[in-house]
Amino acid sequence: MTGSRPTDRPQGADTSDPPDLVDRHDPARPRAVARVVTAVRAVVAAAGLAVAGYGIAGLVTHPRATHPAHTLRWLLGGLLGHDVIVAPAAAVLGVLLSRIVAHPYRAVIQAASFVSASVALASFPLWSGRVGHPANPSVDPLPYGRNLLVVLGAIWSVAAAVMLRRAVRARRSTDRPGRSPR
């Protein structure tokens, strides 16, 4: 005998379960959960396809309002711009940050970079001057370039404050042995 207690485990029960959990083990449960997950995925996929179909139908059936050729050019430009410029730049930036920035500050820099890029990209039509009409300056009345710089300054100020707080906590933990930073 190897010293283990015999247990009355149901057939198919996980042998790594502690004996007190064996009673709650139901071999049919994983299959039921898998069926529910599969059904939810099918419903969500069908809803997504229905919404995409509605959008495509609207694009094709209302050409005067949607300008399908311009829309297609915009979509392809966005996809190519993302795959050729944005994704490689983000990968290179991530590798550089992982090698240059110390561990406690890396996540803060990455988050601030991500938020900054998202804000700049979302507001690109505004600060690039592609919105509005030269004959009517009131259509685009705000200084979006300056406002973008203000928002980016706020993002990086918060990031600097978080990094400063982490530096102070790390210093306190090294000054007082036995205490760990929170």
C-alpha positions as CSV (number, residue, x, y, z in Angstrom):
1,M,0.0,0.0,0.0
2,T,1.3,3.5,-0.9
3,G,-0.2,5.2,2.1
4,S,-3.0,6.9,0.2
5,R,-6.6,6.6,1.4
6,P,-9.0,4.9,-0.9
7,T,-11.8,7.3,-2.0
8,D,-15.0,6.6,-3.7
9,R,-14.5,8.8,-6.8
10,P,-17.1,8.8,-9.5
11,Q,-15.9,7.4,-12.8
12,G,-14.3,10.2,-14.8
13,A,-13.6,12.4,-11.8
14,D,-10.5,14.4,-11.8
15,T,-7.9,12.6,-9.6
16,S,-6.3,15.9,-8.6
17,D,-9.5,17.1,-6.8
18,P,-9.3,17.0,-3.0
19,P,-11.5,14.3,-1.5
20,D,-14.0,16.8,0.0
21,L,-14.6,18.2,-3.5
22,V,-15.4,14.9,-5.1
23,D,-19.0,15.0,-4.0
24,R,-19.6,18.2,-6.0
25,H,-17.9,16.9,-9.1
26,D,-20.3,16.4,-12.0
27,P,-18.8,14.9,-15.1
28,A,-21.6,16.2,-17.3
29,R,-21.1,19.8,-16.2
30,P,-18.2,20.7,-18.5
31,R,-20.2,19.5,-21.6
32,A,-23.2,21.6,-20.5
33,V,-21.0,24.7,-20.1
34,A,-19.4,24.1,-23.4
35,R,-22.8,23.8,-25.1
36,V,-23.9,27.1,-23.5
37,V,-20.7,28.8,-24.6
38,T,-21.1,27.5,-28.1
39,A,-24.7,28.7,-28.3
40,V,-23.8,32.2,-27.0
41,R,-21.0,32.5,-29.5
42,A,-23.3,31.5,-32.3
43,V,-25.9,34.1,-31.2
44,V,-23.2,36.8,-31.0
45,A,-21.8,35.9,-34.4
46,A,-25.2,35.9,-36.0
47,A,-25.9,39.3,-34.5
48,G,-22.6,40.7,-35.7
49,L,-23.2,39.4,-39.2
50,A,-26.7,40.9,-39.2
51,V,-25.3,44.3,-38.2
52,A,-22.6,44.1,-40.8
53,G,-25.1,43.1,-43.5
54,Y,-27.3,46.0,-42.5
55,G,-24.4,48.4,-42.8
56,I,-23.3,47.1,-46.2
57,A,-26.9,47.1,-47.5
58,G,-27.2,50.8,-46.4
59,L,-23.9,51.6,-48.0
60,V,-24.9,50.1,-51.3
61,T,-28.6,51.2,-51.4
62,H,-27.9,54.8,-50.6
63,P,-25.0,55.8,-52.8
64,R,-25.7,59.5,-52.8
65,A,-25.5,59.7,-49.0
66,T,-22.7,57.2,-48.4
67,H,-20.4,57.6,-51.5
68,P,-19.3,54.0,-51.7
69,A,-16.1,54.7,-53.6
70,H,-14.9,57.2,-51.0
71,T,-16.0,54.9,-48.2
72,L,-14.1,52.0,-49.7
73,R,-11.0,54.1,-50.2
74,W,-11.3,55.3,-46.6
75,L,-11.6,51.7,-45.3
76,L,-8.7,50.4,-47.3
77,G,-6.6,53.4,-46.4
78,G,-7.4,52.8,-42.7
79,L,-6.6,49.1,-42.9
80,L,-3.3,49.7,-44.8
81,G,-2.3,52.6,-42.6
82,H,-2.9,50.4,-39.5
83,D,-1.1,47.4,-40.9
84,V,1.8,49.2,-42.5
85,I,2.4,52.1,-40.1
86,V,0.6,51.8,-36.8
87,A,1.1,48.2,-35.9
88,P,4.8,48.0,-36.7
89,A,5.4,51.4,-34.9
90,A,3.6,50.1,-31.8
91,A,5.6,46.9,-31.9
92,V,8.9,48.7,-32.2
93,L,7.9,51.2,-29.5
94,G,6.9,48.3,-27.2
95,V,10.3,46.6,-27.7
96,L,12.2,49.8,-27.1
97,L,10.2,50.6,-23.9
98,S,10.8,47.1,-22.6
99,R,14.5,47.5,-23.0
100,I,14.9,51.2,-21.9
101,V,12.3,51.8,-19.1
102,A,12.6,50.2,-15.7
103,H,10.0,47.7,-14.6
104,P,7.9,49.8,-12.2
105,Y,7.5,52.5,-14.7
106,R,7.1,50.5,-17.9
107,A,3.4,49.9,-17.6
108,V,2.7,53.6,-16.9
109,I,4.7,54.7,-20.0
110,Q,3.0,52.1,-22.1
111,A,-0.5,53.1,-20.9
112,A,0.3,56.8,-21.5
113,S,1.7,56.1,-24.9
114,F,-1.4,54.0,-25.8
115,V,-3.8,56.7,-24.6
116,S,-1.8,59.5,-26.3
117,A,-1.8,57.6,-29.6
118,S,-5.6,56.9,-29.3
119,V,-6.4,60.5,-28.6
120,A,-4.2,61.8,-31.4
121,L,-5.6,59.3,-33.9
122,A,-9.2,59.8,-33.0
123,S,-8.8,63.6,-33.3
124,F,-6.7,63.5,-36.5
125,P,-9.3,64.9,-38.8
126,L,-9.7,67.9,-36.5
127,W,-6.1,68.9,-35.8
128,S,-4.9,68.0,-39.3
129,G,-7.3,70.6,-40.8
130,R,-9.3,68.1,-42.9
131,V,-12.6,69.3,-41.4
132,G,-14.3,72.5,-42.1
133,H,-14.5,74.8,-45.1
134,P,-12.1,77.6,-46.0
135,A,-14.9,79.9,-47.0
136,N,-16.7,79.4,-43.6
137,P,-14.2,79.5,-40.7
138,S,-17.0,79.1,-38.1
139,V,-17.4,75.5,-39.2
140,D,-14.0,74.6,-37.5
141,P,-13.8,77.3,-34.9
142,L,-11.5,75.7,-32.3
143,P,-7.7,75.5,-32.2
144,Y,-7.6,71.7,-32.2
145,G,-3.8,71.4,-32.5
146,R,-3.3,73.4,-29.3
147,N,-6.1,71.5,-27.6
148,L,-4.5,68.2,-28.5
149,L,-1.3,69.4,-27.0
150,V,-3.2,70.4,-23.8
151,V,-4.8,66.9,-23.6
152,L,-1.5,65.2,-24.2
153,G,0.2,67.3,-21.6
154,A,-2.5,66.3,-19.1
155,I,-2.0,62.6,-20.0
156,W,1.7,62.8,-19.5
157,S,1.4,64.9,-16.3
158,V,-0.7,62.1,-14.8
159,A,1.8,59.5,-15.9
160,A,4.6,61.5,-14.4
161,A,2.7,61.8,-11.1
162,V,2.1,58.1,-11.0
163,M,5.8,57.4,-11.7
164,L,6.8,59.8,-9.0
165,R,4.5,58.2,-6.5
166,R,6.0,54.8,-7.4
167,A,9.5,56.1,-7.0
168,V,8.7,57.6,-3.6
169,R,7.2,54.3,-2.4
170,A,10.1,52.3,-3.7
171,R,12.5,54.6,-1.9
172,R,10.6,54.4,1.3
173,S,10.6,50.6,1.2
174,T,14.4,50.5,0.8
175,D,14.9,53.1,3.6
176,R,12.8,51.0,6.0
177,P,13.8,47.3,5.9
178,G,10.9,44.9,6.5
179,R,8.3,47.1,4.9
180,S,7.1,46.3,1.4
181,P,5.7,48.9,-1.0
182,R,2.0,48.9,-1.7
